[in-house]
């Protein structure tokens, strides 16, 4: 079967690089839709696609599986709330902040932003959130705003008590939050998207660009930049931090926030400027399944949890509100020293990756291992950095090395399980997750 025309069609319509989610995943979606519309005949299904926009949308939705939850990446949310409250309190502040969430999926992200601002004491009339997604189906679900338990992860769910009502139909979001978000369908790469130029004070575009090839990433980033003004804040996913840096954005310096600002003065150039050793040359090759988040979209050193903003997080985030000029990235650790602080060295390597210097972090971590010998956390980081660059074979090998030294290494178990699933090894992925669950249960 020749699936190449379908892959080209998806790339032209939504920018999807089939390799970024796994070619087998795309082919499986095509077969499923072909069975539903053309009795499994791929050639007939291709003809159906040419004349049916609704079927093309159905194929897109079969490929793009949403996975999100409330207060995902809490460090990002804390910094956003701190930046927003400081901006509103400044002399001559705008009366209303405009915030963009794209893609917004089933609404957890834009509603999280609204809850964060309300919990920080911002009056509802002082902000509006515009939420866009390519899928009408997920937009409809977001507007209904009824959520199951999978949308609430972590142990501290106090925000749920404040903003939701527990009903037989699920957790129903309160009107005060819902009224601050305006939803609409749209495609970042569609010239008709009509984002108002220089209109947004904050833009959240997380874990979308990693599924594009390099050229399409730049196209998408240019659209986002046009929607920002000098001083706007932009929040991306961990694996997209290098892309933001390459486009001239100023890194916030707040750990694990993946937050940037549009420089004051001239906006950054639309073309990519090279950064030695730090370019992410491809997206991670993995499928998206209904039960597994794309782990490439997690911070390089946070565990799989979500929590509402804490006062300590707000205080830490507030330290990064002033952003006068470009901050220097973390200095490379001196891994060649015979005496060193292991944890501090590893933390520095992680911060380098957080700041978008994935290539440098990978090189330095490999030097760390060469100098100081086998180390489970070091092997895990090398695997994770390879993972971020789409080098899944190398990533898998280093995750296994980490587990050989530390069989209960939590992050290595989770990430290796995702890679096994991406390769079609569902049994292997299940064994790894069961192994982790057993360890967690034993330590509880």
C-alpha positions as CSV (number, residue, x, y, z in Angstrom):
1,X,0.0,0.0,0.0
2,X,1.2,3.5,-0.9
3,X,0.6,5.8,2.1
4,X,2.9,8.6,0.9
5,X,0.1,10.7,-0.7
6,X,-1.8,10.6,2.6
7,X,1.2,11.7,4.6
8,X,1.8,14.5,2.1
9,X,-1.8,15.6,2.4
10,X,-1.6,15.7,6.2
11,X,1.7,17.7,6.0
12,X,0.1,20.2,3.6
13,X,-3.1,20.6,5.6
14,X,-1.8,20.6,9.3
15,X,1.9,20.5,9.0
16,X,2.2,17.0,10.4
17,X,5.5,15.2,10.0
18,X,4.4,11.6,10.0
19,X,7.7,10.5,11.5
20,X,7.1,12.7,14.6
21,X,4.3,10.6,15.9
22,X,5.2,7.4,14.2
23,X,4.5,6.4,10.6
24,X,2.7,3.3,11.8
25,X,0.3,5.5,13.8
26,X,-0.6,7.5,10.7
27,X,-1.0,4.4,8.7
28,X,-3.2,2.8,11.3
29,X,-5.5,5.9,11.3
30,X,-5.7,5.7,7.5
31,X,-6.7,2.1,7.6
32,X,-9.3,2.7,10.2
33,X,-10.9,5.5,8.3
34,X,-10.7,3.6,5.0
35,X,-12.5,0.7,6.7
36,X,-15.2,3.0,7.9
37,X,-15.7,4.8,4.5
38,X,-14.4,2.6,1.8
39,X,-14.6,-1.0,3.1
40,X,-10.9,-0.9,3.6
41,X,-9.9,0.0,0.1
42,X,-7.1,2.5,0.4
43,X,-7.4,3.7,-3.2
44,X,-11.1,4.3,-2.9
45,X,-10.6,6.1,0.4
46,X,-8.1,8.4,-1.3
47,X,-10.8,9.4,-3.7
48,X,-13.2,10.0,-0.9
49,X,-10.7,12.3,0.8
50,X,-10.4,14.4,-2.3
51,X,-14.1,15.3,-2.3
52,X,-15.0,15.3,1.4
53,X,-13.7,18.0,3.7
54,X,-15.6,16.3,6.6
55,X,-13.8,13.1,6.0
56,X,-10.4,14.9,5.9
57,X,-11.3,16.4,9.2
58,X,-12.2,12.9,10.5
59,X,-8.8,11.6,9.4
60,X,-7.1,14.6,11.1
61,X,-8.9,13.9,14.4
62,X,-8.0,10.2,14.1
63,X,-4.3,11.1,13.9
64,X,-4.2,14.0,16.5
65,X,-5.2,12.5,19.8
66,X,-5.4,15.1,22.6
67,X,-3.8,14.4,25.9
68,X,-3.9,17.2,28.5
69,X,-4.9,18.0,32.1
70,X,-5.4,20.9,34.4
71,X,-2.3,22.7,35.8
72,X,0.1,20.8,33.6
73,X,3.6,22.3,33.9
74,X,2.8,24.1,37.2
75,X,6.0,26.1,37.1
76,X,4.8,27.7,33.8
77,X,1.5,28.5,35.2
78,X,3.0,30.1,38.3
79,X,5.3,32.3,36.3
80,X,2.5,33.3,34.0
81,X,0.4,34.4,36.9
82,X,3.3,36.3,38.4
83,X,4.0,38.1,35.1
84,X,0.4,38.9,34.5
85,X,-0.3,40.4,37.9
86,X,2.9,42.5,37.8
87,X,1.9,43.7,34.3
88,X,-1.6,44.7,35.4
89,X,-0.2,46.5,38.5
90,X,2.3,48.6,36.5
91,X,1.7,52.3,35.9
92,X,-0.2,52.8,32.6
93,X,-1.2,49.2,32.4
94,X,-3.5,47.9,29.7
95,X,-7.1,47.6,31.0
96,X,-7.5,44.0,29.7
97,X,-4.8,41.4,29.0
98,X,-5.3,39.2,25.9
99,X,-4.0,35.7,26.1
100,X,-3.8,33.1,23.4
101,X,-3.9,29.3,23.9
102,X,-3.2,27.3,20.7
103,X,-3.8,24.4,20.5
104,X,-6.3,24.4,23.4
105,X,-7.5,20.8,23.0
106,X,-10.4,20.1,25.3
107,X,-9.9,23.3,27.3
108,X,-7.8,22.3,30.3
109,X,-5.0,24.7,29.4
110,X,-7.0,27.9,28.8
111,X,-9.3,27.2,31.8
112,X,-6.2,26.6,33.9
113,X,-4.9,30.1,32.9
114,X,-8.2,31.6,33.9
115,X,-8.2,29.8,37.2
116,X,-4.6,30.9,37.9
117,X,-5.4,34.5,37.3
118,X,-8.6,34.5,39.4
119,X,-6.8,32.7,42.2
120,X,-4.1,35.4,42.0
121,X,-6.7,38.1,42.6
122,X,-7.1,39.3,39.1
123,X,-10.5,40.7,38.4
124,X,-12.4,38.7,35.7
125,X,-12.9,41.9,33.6
126,X,-9.2,42.4,33.3
127,X,-8.3,39.5,31.1
128,X,-9.7,37.4,28.2
129,X,-8.4,34.1,26.9
130,X,-8.8,33.2,23.2
131,X,-8.5,29.4,22.7
132,X,-8.1,27.8,19.3
133,X,-7.8,24.2,18.1
134,X,-8.0,22.5,14.8
135,X,-10.6,20.0,16.0
136,X,-14.3,21.0,16.2
137,X,-14.9,18.0,18.3
138,X,-12.5,19.0,21.1
139,X,-13.7,22.6,20.9
140,X,-17.3,21.3,21.5
141,X,-16.1,19.3,24.5
142,X,-14.2,22.3,25.9
143,X,-17.3,24.5,25.7
144,X,-19.4,21.9,27.5
145,X,-16.7,22.0,30.3
146,X,-17.6,18.7,31.9
147,X,-14.5,16.8,32.9
148,X,-13.6,13.3,34.2
149,X,-11.0,12.3,36.7
150,X,-8.3,11.9,34.1
151,X,-8.2,15.7,33.7
152,X,-7.2,16.1,37.4
153,X,-3.8,14.7,38.2
154,X,-1.7,14.9,41.3
155,X,-2.5,14.9,44.9
156,X,-3.3,18.6,45.6
157,X,-6.6,19.3,43.8
158,X,-7.8,22.3,45.9
159,X,-8.5,24.2,42.7
160,X,-11.1,21.6,41.8
161,X,-13.0,22.4,45.0
162,X,-12.9,26.1,44.2
163,X,-13.9,26.1,40.6
164,X,-15.8,22.8,39.9
165,X,-19.0,21.1,41.0
166,X,-19.0,17.4,41.4
167,X,-22.0,15.9,39.6
168,X,-23.1,12.6,38.1
169,X,-22.0,13.9,34.7
170,X,-18.5,14.7,36.0
171,X,-16.8,17.8,37.3
172,X,-18.6,20.8,35.9
173,X,-16.6,24.0,35.6
174,X,-18.1,27.2,37.1
175,X,-19.4,30.0,35.0
176,X,-16.9,32.6,36.3
177,X,-14.0,30.7,34.7
178,X,-15.9,29.6,31.6
179,X,-16.9,33.2,30.7
180,X,-13.2,34.3,30.5
181,X,-12.4,31.9,27.6
182,X,-13.5,32.3,24.0
183,X,-13.2,29.2,21.8
184,X,-13.0,28.8,18.1
185,X,-11.6,26.3,15.6
186,X,-8.5,27.2,13.6
187,X,-5.3,25.9,12.1
188,X,-2.0,27.6,12.9
189,X,-0.9,27.1,9.3
190,X,-4.1,28.3,7.7
191,X,-3.6,31.8,6.2
192,X,-7.2,32.4,7.1
193,X,-6.6,32.0,10.8
194,X,-6.8,35.7,11.3
195,X,-4.8,36.3,14.5
196,X,-4.7,40.0,15.1
197,X,-1.2,41.4,14.7
198,X,0.7,42.4,17.9
199,X,-2.5,41.8,19.9
200,X,-1.5,39.2,22.6
201,X,0.2,39.8,25.8
202,X,0.8,36.1,26.4
203,X,0.9,33.2,24.0
204,X,0.7,29.5,25.0
205,X,1.7,27.2,22.2
206,X,3.0,24.0,23.8
207,X,3.8,20.6,22.3
208,X,2.5,21.5,18.8
209,X,5.6,22.5,16.8
210,X,7.5,19.4,17.7
211,X,5.2,17.5,15.3
212,X,6.3,19.6,12.4
213,X,9.3,19.4,10.2
214,X,11.9,22.2,10.5
215,X,10.5,24.4,7.7
216,X,7.0,24.1,9.0
217,X,8.1,24.8,12.6
218,X,9.5,28.1,11.3
219,X,6.3,28.9,9.5
220,X,4.3,28.3,12.6
221,X,6.6,30.3,14.8
222,X,6.4,33.3,12.4
223,X,2.6,33.3,12.8
224,X,2.9,33.3,16.6
225,X,5.5,36.1,16.5
226,X,3.2,38.3,14.4
227,X,0.5,37.9,17.0
228,X,2.9,39.2,19.8
229,X,4.2,42.6,20.6
230,X,7.5,43.6,22.2
231,X,7.4,42.4,25.8
232,X,4.8,39.7,25.2
233,X,5.4,36.4,27.1
234,X,5.5,33.1,25.2
235,X,5.3,29.7,26.7
236,X,6.3,26.6,24.8
237,X,6.9,22.9,25.5
238,X,10.2,21.6,26.7
239,X,11.3,20.3,23.4
240,X,10.4,23.6,21.7
241,X,12.7,25.7,23.9
242,X,15.6,25.6,21.5
243,X,13.3,26.8,18.7
244,X,12.2,29.8,20.7
245,X,15.9,30.6,21.4
246,X,16.8,30.3,17.8
247,X,14.1,32.9,16.9
248,X,15.7,35.4,19.2
249,X,13.4,35.2,22.2
250,X,14.7,36.0,25.7
251,X,14.6,33.0,28.1
252,X,12.9,33.8,31.4
253,X,15.5,32.1,33.6
254,X,12.7,30.6,35.7
255,X,13.4,26.8,36.1
256,X,11.1,24.4,34.3
257,X,8.9,27.2,33.0
258,X,9.9,27.1,29.3
259,X,8.9,30.7,29.2
260,X,10.3,33.4,26.9
261,X,9.7,37.1,26.2
262,X,9.7,39.0,22.9
263,X,12.6,41.4,23.2
264,X,11.8,45.1,23.8
265,X,12.6,47.2,20.7
266,X,12.6,45.4,17.4
267,X,10.8,42.1,17.3
268,X,13.1,39.1,16.6
269,X,13.8,38.2,13.0
270,X,11.4,35.7,11.4
271,X,14.2,33.5,10.1
272,X,16.0,31.0,12.3
273,X,19.4,32.0,13.6
274,X,21.8,29.1,14.2
275,X,22.9,28.2,17.7
276,X,25.9,25.9,17.9
277,X,25.1,22.4,19.0
278,X,21.6,23.4,20.3
279,X,19.3,22.9,17.4
280,X,16.6,20.3,17.7
281,X,16.8,18.8,14.2
282,X,13.7,16.7,14.3
283,X,10.6,15.9,16.4
284,X,10.4,12.8,18.5
285,X,9.1,9.8,16.7
286,X,6.3,8.4,18.8
287,X,2.6,7.7,18.4
288,X,0.0,9.5,20.5
289,X,-2.3,7.0,22.2
290,X,-5.4,7.8,24.3
291,X,-3.7,6.6,27.4
292,X,-0.2,8.0,27.1
293,X,0.9,11.6,27.1
294,X,3.7,12.4,24.6
295,X,6.5,12.4,27.2
296,X,8.7,14.6,25.0
297,X,6.3,17.3,26.1
298,X,7.3,17.1,29.8
299,X,10.0,19.1,31.5
300,X,13.3,17.4,31.4
301,X,13.3,16.8,35.2
302,X,9.8,17.0,36.5
303,X,8.0,13.8,37.5
304,X,4.6,13.1,36.0
305,X,2.4,15.1,38.3
306,X,0.4,18.3,38.2
307,X,-0.5,20.6,41.0
308,X,-2.1,24.0,41.5
309,X,-0.1,27.1,42.1
310,X,1.5,27.2,45.6
311,X,2.5,30.3,47.4
312,X,6.2,29.2,47.3
313,X,6.0,28.7,43.6
314,X,4.4,32.2,43.2
315,X,7.2,33.7,45.3
316,X,9.9,32.0,43.2
317,X,8.2,32.9,39.9
318,X,7.9,36.6,41.0
319,X,11.7,36.8,41.3
320,X,11.8,36.4,37.5
321,X,9.2,39.1,36.6
322,X,11.8,41.8,35.7
323,X,13.4,40.8,32.5
324,X,15.9,43.6,31.6
325,X,17.9,42.3,28.7
326,X,18.9,38.8,27.8
327,X,19.8,36.5,30.6
328,X,22.8,34.3,30.3
329,X,22.2,30.6,29.9
330,X,23.5,28.3,32.7
331,X,27.2,27.8,32.5
332,X,28.5,24.4,31.5
333,X,29.6,22.3,34.5
334,X,33.2,21.4,35.0
335,X,32.7,17.7,34.7
336,X,36.4,17.0,34.4
337,X,37.1,17.9,38.0
338,X,38.1,15.0,40.3
339,X,36.0,16.4,43.1
340,X,32.5,17.5,42.3
341,X,29.0,17.8,43.6
342,X,27.2,15.1,41.6
343,X,23.7,16.4,42.2
344,X,24.7,20.0,41.5
345,X,26.3,18.9,38.3
346,X,23.3,17.0,37.1
347,X,21.0,19.9,38.1
348,X,23.1,22.2,35.9
349,X,22.9,19.9,33.0
350,X,19.1,19.8,33.3
351,X,18.9,23.6,33.5
352,X,21.0,23.8,30.3
353,X,18.3,21.6,28.6
354,X,15.5,23.6,30.1
355,X,17.1,26.8,28.6
356,X,17.0,25.2,25.2
357,X,20.7,24.1,25.0
358,X,19.9,20.5,24.4
359,X,22.9,19.8,22.3
360,X,25.3,21.3,24.8
361,X,23.6,19.4,27.6
362,X,23.9,16.1,25.8
363,X,27.6,16.7,25.1
364,X,28.3,17.7,28.7
365,X,26.4,14.8,30.1
366,X,28.4,12.4,28.0
367,X,31.6,14.0,29.2
368,X,30.3,13.6,32.8
369,X,29.8,9.8,32.2
370,X,33.2,9.5,30.5
371,X,34.9,11.2,33.5
372,X,33.0,9.8,36.4
373,X,31.8,6.4,35.2
374,X,28.4,4.8,34.9
375,X,25.6,6.7,36.6
376,X,21.9,5.9,36.4
377,X,20.7,9.6,36.4
378,X,23.4,10.5,33.9
379,X,22.3,7.7,31.5
380,X,18.7,8.8,31.9
381,X,19.6,12.3,31.0
382,X,21.5,11.2,27.9
383,X,18.5,9.2,26.9
384,X,16.1,12.0,27.4
385,X,18.2,14.5,25.4
386,X,18.4,12.0,22.6
387,X,14.7,11.6,22.9
388,X,14.1,15.3,22.6
389,X,16.1,15.3,19.3
390,X,14.2,12.4,17.9
391,X,17.0,9.9,18.2
392,X,14.8,7.1,19.6
393,X,17.2,4.2,19.1
394,X,19.9,5.9,21.2
395,X,17.3,7.1,23.7
396,X,16.0,3.6,24.3
397,X,19.5,2.2,24.8
398,X,20.4,4.8,27.5
399,X,17.1,4.4,29.3
400,X,17.9,0.7,29.5
401,X,21.3,1.5,30.8
402,X,19.8,3.6,33.6
403,X,17.4,0.8,34.5
404,X,20.3,-1.7,34.6
405,X,22.0,0.3,37.3
406,X,18.7,1.4,39.0
407,X,15.9,-1.0,38.2
408,X,13.3,1.3,39.8
409,X,14.4,4.5,38.1
410,X,10.9,6.1,37.8
411,X,11.5,8.5,34.8
412,X,13.4,5.9,32.8
413,X,10.6,3.4,33.2
414,X,8.0,5.9,32.0
415,X,10.0,7.1,29.1
416,X,11.1,3.7,27.9
417,X,7.5,2.5,28.2
418,X,6.4,5.3,25.8
419,X,9.1,4.4,23.3
420,X,8.1,0.7,23.4
421,X,4.6,1.8,22.7
422,X,5.8,4.0,19.8
423,X,7.6,1.0,18.3
424,X,4.4,-1.1,18.5
425,X,5.6,-3.1,21.5
426,X,2.5,-2.8,23.6
427,X,3.3,-5.8,25.7
428,X,6.7,-4.4,26.6
429,X,5.2,-1.0,27.4
430,X,2.7,-2.7,29.7
431,X,5.3,-4.7,31.5
432,X,7.3,-1.5,32.2
433,X,4.3,0.3,33.5
434,X,3.3,-2.6,35.6
435,X,6.8,-2.8,37.0
436,X,6.6,0.9,37.9
437,X,3.2,0.5,39.4
438,X,4.4,-2.4,41.6
439,X,7.3,-0.3,42.8
440,X,5.1,2.7,43.6
441,X,2.7,0.5,45.5
442,X,5.5,-1.1,47.4
443,X,6.8,2.3,48.5
444,X,3.5,3.8,49.3
